[in-house]
Structure formats: structure tokens, C-alpha cells
Amino acid sequence: MTQNIEILKIANRLVSYALHDSSRATTRSLAQGVKNISIPPSAQKDYCKTVQEFYELEKIISRNYSLEAFEGKVRKFIAPFVLDAKLVDKQSVTLFLRELSGAPLINYSVFRPIHRIKTNMRFGPIVLGRFTFYNTVSDAVALNTALKGIKDEVLLDDAEHYLIHTSVEARDRVRALELADALFEQFENVIRFMLGPQSRFDTRIFGWAGSFSAYSIVMSGVDWASSISKEGITDELNIDDKYFLDAKFGFDIIWKNLGKSSLSQLMKKIFLSVNWVGQSIDEKIPSSGFLKAAIALEILFTPEPGMFAPSIVSQITENIVLLLGADATSRFELEQKVKHLYGIRSKVAHTGRTDIAPDDLLAIQELVRQTIFKLLTTVKIKECSTSEDLSKVLKSLKYSCPPIS
């Protein structure tokens, strides 16, 4: 009820910003104007802010509409009220939102260039989960089919390269691209997670295609020098390597679930952790990379609000030791390792420490990776759907030791 009242207030604020103005000579907005109404320059800032507020309040709508498309529909909705100098009523705004949320979803195919990859064997496009990879030369026929016969019209570069493709559902083209780009970004982080922090491969969908030059000029009172260095040089990744489908690490589960609209609470946490690991590996500042890896670890074991947790660090340490240790000796060693890493994490977060040893950064990144591998592949844990389920399984394992005599 409170939200309905708020939405009605927002709608009427939007009406108050608009004017009955057939000329529209000095106005602009997020979308094309509607005949006979305009937003004067003095109200532009407030109008845009209010549209954004409206958009963010309606989660069901913002999930499938871009802000640009939503603003255009809002402007058409308020136009009759502006022209008649009337306030928006509750029934009208409810019907407007119902029509927006009830509009059919459209399936969009989105393609982007992907750099620094190759394929060993050519048997047509490569598929990983919901992503398909096309070589623009050897897969030209299949690519043209996927592009509905317009390949020669849309590809600006005839040189051999690769495209990554995925499908999304949205109600306008701009939102479709936003959703697809979120998936592509997630794909990049998943690949970084799978390859690990010491990989010599670095696939890019949004970044620079090849190496780039770093030019510098260094001067003092007596001399100067200039230099140029090549950065960003990496090997090309075999995107069809069987490693990326290896069930031993749970990669099959990742591709099966990546991009699903509905996931279990625990699987959401695992993907969130995977994303943080990918960001950690891509991070150029060691202290920031260390913190991101620590966050990835904490996401996996931090209880939900309302669950009792006397010591998060102790709980995380015990869970990791239990999952990754093979016996008492290895678990004691692992406990010391985790405590050492968390001591560093505390100094980075609370004292601004930046001198992170490369071995410590690698250690915490690998610790998260190995923990996620274990969560994805352990039979009892694969059946868990919530953090509480996972906690119960781990507690059961802790309490399963023989009687002490």
C-alpha cells in the first residue's frame, strides 16, 4: 500500500514538471518528445531524477525495460494529464504499470567480438553453456544463419576474428544489450576463475583487442628520457579446451546454471563468489585484489541475517579446514594458513596496508577457488540449496568424530 501511494506521488511530480507546449523548441529529455508536452530546461534535472526514482522503484519493470524506453512510455502516459491539467489517479497509474509488466518479452540475440581466443579443432561453432563462439571465416555459414542472413551487412571488419553470442529476453533493444553485457562480464570472470591467478591467458570482450603501448617521458633538472613499452600481451586461449567442461572441478555445473533467472540461494552465493574471484584476478592493485578475494571467501560462508554467528572468521576458518583438509596434520597447517591470510585482510581493511606479498595474494585466490571447486563437486553439498543447508552438512561432519575416551 505504501509503495502504491509513493508511485502515485511520483507520477504527479512528473506531471508537475511538464508543460503544454506545442513548440518544444528549447526542450530535451531522455527520449523523443510527445506532441504538445515538453519538459522546460529548468525542470530537466528534477524530471530525470524522478523518472530514475520511478524506474528503480518498479523492480519488475526495470528488469526488462531500459531507462530510455521506460521514460518514453512514462511521457506518453502523463501527456493527457498534463494537457487536461489534471492529477494522475490511482486507477490510471495501476493500469499503466500493469500494461507495462504484461507486455510480451522479446527474445534478442546479442553478438560481440571476443579477443585473444582460438580453437584447436574446427567442427563449427563452440558452445559453452549459453554462449556460442563463431569464427567469422571458418564458421561463416553458421554465423550468417545465426545473423539471419545479414552477416555481410553488419560485420565491419572482414578480417578473421571471433564473435561471442548469447540470447536474452527483454522488452526493448537497449535493455537486451544491458542484460547481455552483464552476462558477458560474468563470462569473463568465470573464465578468469577457471584459469586461476597465474594464467597467461586473458580473454576480453570489452577490453582492448591486442597489446597497447605505454609511452612515458621522465625528466630531471639535468637530463630526460622517453620510453615505450608493450603491455597486455597474452597467449590466445583455446576456447574449445576440454578443461572448461571438466566435471572434476564442477565446471559443468557452472555452465548449466550461469545466466539462469532462478537459482538456489547457495548457487547465487557461489556465482557471486566466482565473480569476485574473477575481479580479484583482474585487479592491478595487489591490496584491492586481496580484499576482493577475501570478500569472495566470506560470501560463501557468511550466514544470512538472523542466523547466529559468534565469530565469522572462526566459522570460515573451520569450514575451509574441514572442506580442504585431508587429515589432522593437514588441517592444522591449513588453519594456520587461513589465520595468516585473515590477519593480512584485517590490516588491509583497517590500516590501509598496501604491501601485499605476491605469494599471499596467490594463496588467498587459490584458497577461494579450491573451496568453490569442493562445494560444486562434493555429493552431499551439491544437494544443498541454502546457506543453512550447507551449515547443517558441515556441522554434521564436525560432530561425526568418534567418542572421546
NUBA-883530 format. One record per residue: residue in one letter; x, y, z of N, C-alpha, C, O in turn. Coordinates in steps of 0.02 Angstrom, whole numbers, plus 50000, padded with zeros to 5 digits. Layout:
BEGIN
aXYZXYZXYZXYZ
...
END
This chain:
BEGIN
m500414994050000500005000050000500435006350000500305011049963
t500965006350042501415012050046501745013449979501815019249959
q501945008049944502275008949879501785011749828501985015849787
n501155009649831500655012249784500575019849792500515023549743
i500565022049855500505029249869501115032949843501055038449815
e501705029949853502325033149831502335033749754502545038849727
i502115028449720502095028449647501625033949621501775037349573
l501055034649654500575039749635500875046749643500785051149601
k501235047749698501575054249710502095055649656502145061249630
i502475050449638502995051249587502675053149520502915057549485
a502145049649502501795050949438501555058249435501615061549383
n501295060649490501045067549491501605072649493501525078249468
r502175070849521502755075349517502975076049445503155081549423
l502965070549408503155070749337502685075249298502895079049254
v502045074749313501545079049280501695086449294501625090649250
s501905087849356502025094849375502625097849339502675103949332
y503095093649317503685096149281503545097749208503895101749177
a503025094649180502885095349108502445101349093502075103749136
l502505103649032502105109449010501725107648946501935103548906
h501145111048937500785110648874501125115548827501025121648831
d501525112848781501935117148738502015113748670502385108948664
s501675116248621501705113148555502355114448519502535110748473
s502715119848538503325121548501503905116948521504265114548477
r504005115848584504545111548611505215113648583505655109448573
a505305120048570505905122448535506535122048578507075120848552
t506465123148644507075123448686507095117948738507395118848791
t506775112348724506745107048775507055100648748507125099648688
r507245096448796507505089848779507375085248838507245087548894
s507405078848827507325074048882507665067648864508025067248814
l507555062448905507885056048893507655052848828508045049348795
a507045053848809506765050648749506445055848704506425061748720
q506195053548647505865058048600505255061248634504895057948672
g505145067448619504585071048650503915068448625503855065448572
v503405069848666502725068148648502375074548625502455079848657
k502005074148572501695080148543501295084048596500905081148633
n501395090548597501035095248639501255095448712500965099348750
i501745091548734502015092348802502775092648798503075089748753
s503075096048846503795096548847504025097548919503635099248963
i504675096348930504975097448995505435103548989505935103148953
p505285109049023505705115049016506395113849045506475109749090
p506905117449021507585116549046507645117149121508045113549151
s507265121549152507305122549225507075116349265507255115549323
a506685112049233506415106049267506755099649246506605094249271
q507225100249197507525094249169507855089749223507745083749224
k508245092849266508615088949317508145085249363508235079249376
d507625088749388507145085549433506735080249397506585075049425
y506565081749334506175076849296506565070349287506295064949298
c507195070949266507605064949254507705061049319507685054849319
k507815064649373507915061349438507285057649460507335052149487
t506705060549447506075057349466505915051349422505665046249447
v506075051849357505985045949313506425040249338506205034449340
q507045041849356507505036749382507225033549446507265027449455
e506945037649489506645035249551506065030449537506005025149568
f505645032449490505075028349469505315021649442505055016349459
y505815021949399506095016049366506375011149418506255005149413
e506745013649466507075009349516506565006549566506675001149594
l506025010049577505515007749624505135001749596504934997349633
e505035001649531504664996249498505144990949473505344990949415
k505344986349517505864981449501505664976749443506074975049402
i505034974849441504814970249388504894973449319505074970149271
i504754979949316504804983549253505524985049235505724983949178
s505934987349283506624989049269507034982949250507574983549220
r506794977049267507154970949249507134969749174507584966749146
n506604972149141506514970549070506474976549023506484975748962
y506444982549051506434988649011507074992649024507314992849081
s507344995848973507885000648984507585007049011506985008249003
l507995011149044507755017549070507505021949012507005025449019
e507845021548956507655025648898506955023848873506545028248861
a506815017248867506155015048843505615016648895505065018648877
f505795015748958505315017149012505115024549012504525026149020
e505615028949004505465036149005504995038048948504555042148956
g505105035048889504665036448833503945034548847503475038048828
k503845028748880503175026548897502865030848952502265032148952
v503285032848999503035037249053502795043849024502275046449044
r503175046648977502995053048947502325052548911501905057048916
k502215047048875501575046148841501005045448891500445047748880
f501155042148948500645041149000500425047649032499835048849042
i500915052049047500725058249083500455063549036500155068449059
a500555062748970500355067948922499615070048930499485076048933
p499135065448932498425067648938498295071549001497895076249001
f498635069649057498525073149121498815080249118498535084849146
v499385080949084499695087549076499245091949033499125097749051
l498985089348978498575093248932497905095348964497645100748950
d497635090849007496995092349039497075095749107496585097349140
a497715096849127497865100049191497535096149249497235099149293
k497605089649247497315085249298497865081249333498405080249306
l497715078949393498165074549430498055067349408497505065349388
v498575063349413498525056249397498145052849454498275054249512
d497685048449437497315044749488497605037749497497965035249453
k497455034649552497735028149570497575022849518498005018849500
q496955022749494496755017649445497145018249380497335013149351
s497285024349358497645025349295498365023049300498615019649254
v498695024749355499395022749361499465015249371499945012149348
t498975012249405498975004949415498895001449348499254996649333
l498435003949306498325001049240498935001849196499124997349159
f499255007749200499865009149161500415004049178500725001249133
l500535003049242501054998349263500884991149245501314987149229
r500234989549249500014982749232500124981449158500314975949139
e499994986349116500094985549044500844984749028501024980748984
l501254988549062501984988049051502234981049070502594977849032
s502044978849130502294972349154501984966549117502264960949117
g501414967649085501084962349049501274961848975501074957148940
a501674966548952501894966348882502324960248870502714958348913
p502274957148811502664951048799503414952348796503634957548772
l503794947548821504524947948817504744946048747504444941648715
i505264949248723505534947848656506214944448664506614946448706
n506344939248625506984935848627507484939448581507364940148521
y508034941648610508554945148573509184940948570509384937948620
s509504940848512510164937848506510674943548505510614948348468
v511194942848547511694948148553512384945248538512584940148565
f512744948648493513414946548472513914952048489513764957948482
r514494950048513515044954748523515704951548503515764945448507
p516194955448480516854952548467517164950148533517084953248585
i517524944548530517904942148587518624941148563518734938248510
h519094943648601519794943848581520214938748620520034936648675
r520774936948590521284932748621521044925548633521254922348681
i520624923148589520424916048591520574912848525520674916248474
k520594906248525520654902248463520344895548476520174893948533
t520284891448424520024884648432520524879848400520824881148348
n520604874148434521064869048408520754865148351521094863848301
m520134863348358519804858948309519204862648280518824865848316
r519124862148215518594865748181518014861148162518034857948110
f517514861048205516924857148189516304861748195515774859448215
g516384867848177515834872548183515894876648247516394876248282
p515374880548262515394884948321515504880948386515294875248391
i515834884148435515954881148500515424883648548515254889548548
v515164879148590514634880948638514874879548708515114874048724
l514814884548752514944883848824514334886648860514234892748864
g513924882248887513314884548920512874888348873512694885848819
r512694894448891512254898448848512644903048801512354907548771
f513294901848794513714905948750513954901848690514154896148697
t513924904948630514154901748569514704906148539514644912348539
f515234902948513515804906548485515874905048411515914899248391
y515884910248370515924909448297516584912448272516764918048288
n516934908448231517494911248192517184914348130516824910948093
t517314920648118516974924148063517144921547994516784922947946
v517694917547989517884914647924517664907447919517264905747875
s517914903147964517764896047958517044894347978516774889247957
d516734898648018516034897448037515564902348001515014903748026
a515774904747944515394910047909514684907947893514214911947901
v514584901747871513914899547852513464899247913512904901847913
a513714896047967513314895548029513184902448059512634903848084
l513684906848055513604913548082513084917448042512674921048071
n513104916747976512614920247935511904917847950511434921747948
t511844911347964511184908647984510954911648050510384913748057
a511424911848099511254914748164511074922148158510664924748196
l511384925548110511254932648098510684933848049510564939448027
k510344928448032509754928847987509924931847919509534935547891
g510524930047894510714931847826511004938847817511084941047761
i511164942347871511414949147864512154949947883512384955447896
k512514944347884513224944547905513624949747867513984953747897
d513564949747802513974954347761513774961647771514164966147756
e513174962847797512954969647808513164972347876513284978347884
v513224967847926513344970247994514074969748016514284973448061
l514474965347985515174964748004515594969947968515654969847907
l515874974448006516254979947977516954977747957517264980947914
d517204972447987517894970247976517874963247944517594958547973
d518184962647886518204956147852518754951547878518774945647860
a519194954247921519744950147947519474944647992518944945348022
e519854939147996519644933548038519664935548112520174937848137
h519114934548145519084935548217518504931548245518174927848208
y518364932148309517834928248341517284932748368517414938348390
l516674930048368516114933348400515834928748454515804922648445
i515644931648510515294927848562514554929848558514394935648548
h514114924948567513394926048559513024923248619513204917848645
t512514926748641512054924148691511364926848677511284931548638
s510864923948708510164926148699509884928548766510034925748818
v509484933748763509154936448823508444938348805508274939148746
e508024938948856507344941248845507254948048877507434949048935
a506974952748840506854959448864506284962448825505994959248781
r506104968648842505554971848807505774977548761505374980848729
d506434978748760506704983548711507434981948699507754978448739
r507704984348644508374982548621508924985048668509424981648679
v508834991048696509344993848740509414989548803509974988048825
r508844987548832508864983348892509164976448876509514973548917
a509014973948816509294967448796510064967748795510394963148818
l510334973248769511064973948768511344974548839511874971748854
e510994978048883511214978648953511234971848986511724970249021
l510714967848976510684961149006511234956648978511554952849015
a511334956948912511844952848880512534954748903512954950448917
d512664961248909513324963548931513464961349003514034959949020
a512944961149044513044958649113513244951249111513664949049150
l512944947449065513134940449057513834939749029514214935449052
f514024943948981514694943648953515224945249006515754942249008
e515064950149048515524951849102515604946049151516144944549175
q515034942749164515054936949208515464931249176515834927749210
f515394930549110515784925549074516534926749082516914922149096
e516754933049074517454934649081517714932749151518254929949157
n517314934149202517524932549270517534925049283517954922549319
v517054921449252517054914149259517684911149227517994906649257
i517874913549168518474911049136519094912549178519524908249186
r519134918549206519704920149250519724915549310520254913149330
f519134914249338519084909649395519324902649377519704899549414
m519104900249319519284893549298520034893049283520344887949299
l520324898149254521034897949235521484899149295522044896549296
g521264903049344521674904349402522114910449395522174913249340
p522414912649450522784919049450523454919049413523714924449399
q523724913149397524374913049364524324911449289524824909849257
s523714911849263523624910349192523954915549147523984921449164
r524204913349090524494917849041523984919748988524144922948937
f523354917749000522804919248953522364924748982522284925249043
d522084928748939521644934148961521164936048906521304940448866
t520594932548903520094934048851519754940648868519644942248926
r519574944448816519244950848827518664951748778518734950548718
i518104953848806517534955548764517474963048758517314965748705
f517614966548813517534973748815518204977448811518214983348795
g518764974048827519404977348830519734978148762519444976448710
w520344980848763520734981948703520904975248669521064970448704
a520854974948604520924968548568521624965548573521684959448580
g522134969648571522814966948572523234970348624522974972748675
s523884970648612524324974048659524254981648649524034983848596
f524434985448700524414992748692525074995648715525434992648755
s525225001548691525865004648705525805009348765525345013348769
a526285008748810526325013348867526915017948855527495015848858
y526765024248840527285029148823527415033548884526945035648917
s528045034948897528205039048956528785043848940529205042448898
i528785049548975529325054348973529535055749045529125057649086
v530175054649061530425055749128530985061049125531465060249088
m530905066449164531375071949161531635073749230531285072949280
s532255076149233532535079049293532845085749274532765088049217
g533195088849321533495095349306534075094849258534285099849229
v534355088849250534955088149209534855083749147535235084349099
d534355079349147534275075149088533545073049080533125074849122
w533405069349028532735066749017532785060448975533295059148942
a532245056548975532215050448934531485049048918531035050548958
s531375046048861530705043748843530735036348827531255033848805
s530185032948838530185025748825529485023648803528985027048816
i529465017948771528835014948751528865007548765529365004248748
s528355004848796528344997748812527684994648791527164998048791
k527704988348774527104984748754526804981248815527164977648851
e526174982248826525834979048882525224975348856524984976448800
g524984970848898524374967348881524474961648832523984959148803
i525104959448822525234953948776525094947248811525404945748862
t524634943348785524464936848814524394931648759524334933348700
d524414925348780524314919948732523574919448714523144921548752
e523434916448656522734915348636522474909048671522804903948672
l521874909648698521584904148736521194899448691520794901648650
n521314892948699520914887948662520234887348696520164883948747
i519734890548667519084890748698518744883848696518254882748732
d518984879448653518694872748649519084867548689518984861548680
d519524869848734519894865248777519404861548823518964864648853
k519494854948829519044850848870519064852748944518614851148982
y519584856248963519654858449033519044862449055518834861849113
f518764866549011518204870849030517554867049041517064869949065
l517544860649025516954856449037517084851249091516664846849101
d517654851749125517864846549173517404846249234517364851049273
a517064840549241516614839649299517004838849364516724839649418
k517634837249358518054836349418518094842749459518164842449520
f518044848349426518064854849461517364857949467517294863349495
g516854854549441516174857349444516024862249389515534865949393
f516454862549337516334867349283515694865849245515364870449220
d515514859549240514884857749207514284860849242513804862949210
i514324861249308513784864249347513764871849335513224874749332
i514344874849329514374882049316514034883749251513614888249249
w514204880249196513904881749131513154880149131512764883449097
k512954875149169512244873249171511834878749205511244879749187
n512124882249252511744887149292511874894449274511474898749291
l512434895849240512604902749226512064906049183511904903749128
g511794911649208511294915349171510574913249184510114916249156
k510474908249226509784906149242509444911649282509754914849324
s508804912549269508424917649305508264915649376508184919949420
s508224909149389508084906849457508614901749478508704896549447
l508954903449532509474899149560509344898249634509024902449666
s509604892749662509544891949734509954897349768510404900349738
q509804898649831510154903849867510904902349871511324906849865
l511074895949881511784894049886512134894849819512704897149817
m511794893049764512104893749698512204901149681512694902949648
k511754905449703511844912649692512474914949728512854918949701
k512584912349788513184914249826513814911849791514314915349788
i513784905849764514374903049729514534907349668515124908849657
f514034909249629514164913449570514414920349590514844923249557
l514134923049644514374929549668515104929049689515504933549675
s515274923549721515974922449742516424921649681516974924449680
v516194917949631516584916949570516724923749537517274925049513
n516224928149535516314934749506516834938749543517244942249512
w516834938449609517324942049649518024939249638518514943049637
v518084932649630518734929649616518994932249548519574934149542
g518544932349498518744934849432518974942049435519464943849403
q518614946149474518814953149482519484953649518519904957949502
s519584949349567520214949249605520804947749559521324950949563
i520714942749516521254940749470521404946349420521974947249401
d520884949949400520974955349351521224961849383521444966349347
e521204962249448521394968349484522144969649479522554965149489
k522324975949463523034977749455523344979849522523964979749528
i522944981849571523204983949636523174978049684522624975749700
p523744975449707523764969449749523304969749810522954964849825
s523304975249846522894975749907522144975249890521764972149927
s521934978349834521234977849813521064970749791520524968249805
g521544967649755521434960649734521374956049794520964951449793
f521764957349846521744953249907521064953949941520764948949960
l520824960149947520184961349979519604958049940519144955249970
k519634958549875519104955549833519094947949841518554944949842
a519684944849847519714937649857519434935849926519094930749933
a519594939949976519334938750043518574939350045518234935350077
i518314944250009517584945150004517274939049971516744936649993
a517594936449919517344930449885517294924549933516824920649930
l517784924049978517784918650027517224919550078516884914850097
e517144925750100516644927150152515934926250126515484924250164
i515824927750062515154926850033514914919650041514324918450053
l515374914950035515194907850037514944905550105514504901150109
f515204908450158515064905750225514744910750273514554908750328
t514664916950253514344921750298513604920150304513264919550253
p513354919350365512644917450374512174922850349512354928650342
e511564920750336511044925450317510844929550378510944927350435
p510554935450368510334939450426509864935550470509404932150447
g509984935950535509564932250583509874925850607509674923150659
m510364923150570510704917150592511264918950640511634923750627
f511344915350694511844916950744512544915050720512654909550695
a513014919750727513704918550706514174921950755514334927850747
p514404918250807514834921250858515484923950831515734929050856
s515764920750781516384923150751516414920950679516524915050663
i516314925750634516304924250563516974921350541517004916450504
v517524924450563518184922150543518314915050566518574910950528
s518134913550629518234906750655517804901750616518034896250601
q517194903850600516754899350563517024898050493517034892350470
i517254903350459517534902550392518144898050394518224893550353
t518574899150443519184895150450519014887850460519294883450427
e518554886450506518364879450520518064876050459518224870250444
n517644879650422517334876750363517844875250308517814869950277
i518304879850297518814878650246519264872850265519414868550223
v519474872650328519904867250353519554860550345519854855550324
l518914860450361518524854150356518454851950283518514846050268
l518334856750238518224855150168518864853050131518854848350092
l519404856550144520014855650105520534851150137520964848450103
g520494850450203520994846250237520874838850226520304836650218
a521414834950226521354827650216521404823850282521124818450288
d521764826650330521854823350395522014828750447522034834650431
a522144826550509522264831250563522864835750549522844841750561
t523404832750524524014836550512523894842050460524074847850471
s523594840150403523484845050350522984850350372523024856050349
r522514848550414522014853450437522314858550485522144864350483
f522774856250528523104861050572523534865850531523544871850546
e523864863350480524274867650437523834872750399524014878550392
l523274870250375522814874550338522514879850383522404885550361
e522374878050445522104882850493522584888750503522374894550504
q523224887250510523724892550518523764896950456523844903050461
k523704893850398523734897550335523154902350329523244908150310
v522544899950345521954904250341521994910050390521824915650374
k522224908550451522294913750502522804919050480522714925050492
h523344916750449523854921450424523554926050371523664932050372
l523164923150325522874927050271522354931950298522294937550273
y521974929850349521474934350377521794939850419521494945150428
g522384938550445522754943850478522934949350428522894955350444
i523124947350369523284952150315522654955850294522664961950284
r522114952150286521484955150265521274960650314521044965950293
s521354959450379521184964350430521614970650423521354976150430
k522254969750410522704975450404522544979550342522584985750343
v522374976150287522194979750226521564983850236521524989650216
a521064980750269520414984050278520434989550330520094994550323
h520824988550383520784993150440521374997950447521315003050481
t521944996450416522515000950422522755003550354523215007550351
g522435001150300522625003450233523265000350208523585003150163
r523454994750235524074991450212524044989950138523534987650112
t524584991250102524604990050030525174985450009525184983249951
d525634983850054526214979650035526034972250041526244968850088
i525654969949992525434962949992525944958649955526104960049897
a526194953449987526674948949955526314945149899525754942749910
p526614944349841526304940649786526074933649806525544931349785
d526464930249848526284923449869525644923549911525234918849907
d525554928749952524944929049993524334930449950523794927749962
l524414934649899523854936049854523654929649817523064928049812
l524144926149791524004919849756523684914749803523234911049784
a523924914649865523674909749913522934910749928522564905849930
i522714917049937522014918049954521574917049892521004914649898
q521824918749833521434917549772521344910049760520804907749742
e521874906249770521834899049761521404895849815521054890849802
l521414898549875521004895949930520264896349912519894891649924
v520064901949883519364902649864519194897849807518674894549808
r519624897549757519504893149700519414885849723518944882549703
q519874883449764519844876549787519214875349829518924869949826
t519014880349868518414879649909517794879149864517354874949877
i517754883349813517184883049767517174876349729516644873349721
f517764874049707517794867549674517494862149719517114857849696
k517664862449783517424857449831516674857949840516324852849844
l516424864049844515704864949853515304862449793514754859749800
l515594863249733515254861249672515274853749659514864851049622
t515744850349690515854843249673515724838349730515684832349717
t515644840549791515514836049847514774834049846514334838349845
v514644827549845513964825049835513464827849885512934830249865
k513624827549949513154829950000513014837349993512454839650004
i513524841249974513444848449969513074850349905512714855349904
k513164846549852512814847949789512054847749798511694850849759
e511824844249850511114843749864510854849749904510254850549911
c511304853949930511104859749970510834865249925511084866249870
s510344868749950510064874349911510124880949948510034886249918
t510274880750014510334886950053510964886750096511274881450105
s511144892550122511714892950168511584888850230512044885850259
e510964888750251510784884850311510874877450299511114873750343
d510694875050239510804868050221511554866350224511754861250251
l511964870850195512684869850195512954869650266513374865450282
s512714874250307512944874550377512774868050414513184865550454
k512184865250401511984859050434512424853250413512624849050454
v512594852850347513024847550322513714847950354513984842850377
l513994853950356514654854750384514664853450459515134850550485
k514134855550493514104854350565514034846850579514324844250626
s513654843450536513574836150544514244832650536514404827950573
l514654835050488515324832050478515774833450538516164829050558
k515724839450566516134841150625515964836750685516404834550722
y515314835350693515084831550751515094824050741514864820250784
s515354821850683515354814750669515984811050693516084805250676
c516404814550731517004811150756516824805950808516294806450839
p517244800850818517094795550867517114798350938517394803650950
p516804794750985516804796951055517514797851082517964794051065
i517604802851124518254804051155518294799951219517854800251262
s518814796051224518884791651282519534792951318519684789851369
END
